[in-house]
Amino acid sequence: QVQLVESGGGWVQPGESLKLSCSISGNRGRDTASAWYRQAPGKERDLVAAITGLGATRHEPAVKGRFTISKDDGGDTVFLWMNDLKPEGKTMYYCSGGQYKVIYVTTYWGRGVQVTVSS
């Protein structure tokens, strides 16, 4: 069974930085890609960034240039480096594991970690 555990959330002020980590365990089979999503209260869960098993990345336009997704050599830990955070209140960030061919498709979800950006 694949398990994903996020960490690194917290409260920061606008303009500050935060790094999220996702520890992945279990046999992932073909689901070697990973991604970060975020979800604000009352809104849909949106893709933030994705990374393939080989390290190719994609960042959504809203975060491009400010956020960076990366992973360790073994692919067991995925990171989301977030710079110049914008005010967004309390937002849940979720790590996922899946496949990335033309688009990213999630197979596994973590429980999420809360990030609050406010003055």
N, C-alpha and C positions, 0 to 999 in steps of 0.2 A: 504494500500500500504506500502510495506517495504522500508525503506530508510536507507542507510548506509553512514556515513560521517566520513572520515578519517581525522586525524590531527597528528601533531608531526613531520612532515617532515622538512627538512632543509639541510644545508651544514655542513659537518664534515670532519675532516681529517682522513686518514687511521689509523686504530687502535682505533679510538674513538667509543663511544657508542651513541645510539639513541633509543628512545622509541616511537613507533607509537600507536595511539589509534583509535578505530573504534566504533562509537556510532550507535547502531542499534535500529530502532523504527518501529512500525507496527506489524501486526499479521503475524508471520512467519509460523504458521501452523506446518507442519512436518519438515520444513527446519531449524532445530535447530543447525546444525553444522555451523562452520564459518572457514574461511581460509584467508590467505594472499598470494597474488601473486605479482610478480614483472615483469616489462617489460622495457628492455633497448631499446633505439632508434634503429629501424630497426630489432628488434628481437621479437620472440614470447613471449607471456605472460606465465610465468612459475609459478607453484605452489611452495611456499616457506614453508608453514606450515599450518596444519589444526587442528581443535579441535572439538570434538563432543559435543553434548549438555550435556553429563555427564562428560566432562573434559578430555577424553582420547585425546592424542595428537600424531601428526606425524610431523616430521621435515625432509625436503629433505636433502640428503647427503651433498650438497654444504654448508649448513648452520648449520648442526647438531653440537652441542657443542658451537655454537656462538650465535644463535638466539633461543628465547623461545617464544612460543605462549601461551597466557593465557586469561582468561576471568573473569569477576566479577561473584559474586554468582548468579545474576539474568540473566546472559548471555546477557545483553544489551550492554555491552562494551567488546570489544576484544582488546587485546594488542599484540604487537610484540616487544619484547625486543631484540635489536640488539647490540651485542658486537663485538669488534675487526673487525670493518667494513673494507672491502677490497676496494681498488680503483675501482670504477665502473662508474665514470662520473655521468651523470644525469640519474636516474632510477625512473620510476613510480612504486609505491607500491599501490596495490589495495586490499581492503577488500571485502570479499564476504560472502554471506549466502547461505547455501544449505543443502545437505544431505550427510552423510558419512556412507556408508555401507561397501562394500569391497573397494571401491574407493570414493574419494570426488567428488561430482557433484555440480556445482554452479547453483544457481537459481537467485540470486540477486548480483548486483555489486555496489560498491561505485564508485565515480568519480576519486578516486586516489589521492595520495599525492606524491610530488617529493622529492627524497633523492639524494643528490649529495655527493659523497665521493671522494675527491681529495686533493692534497697537496696545 
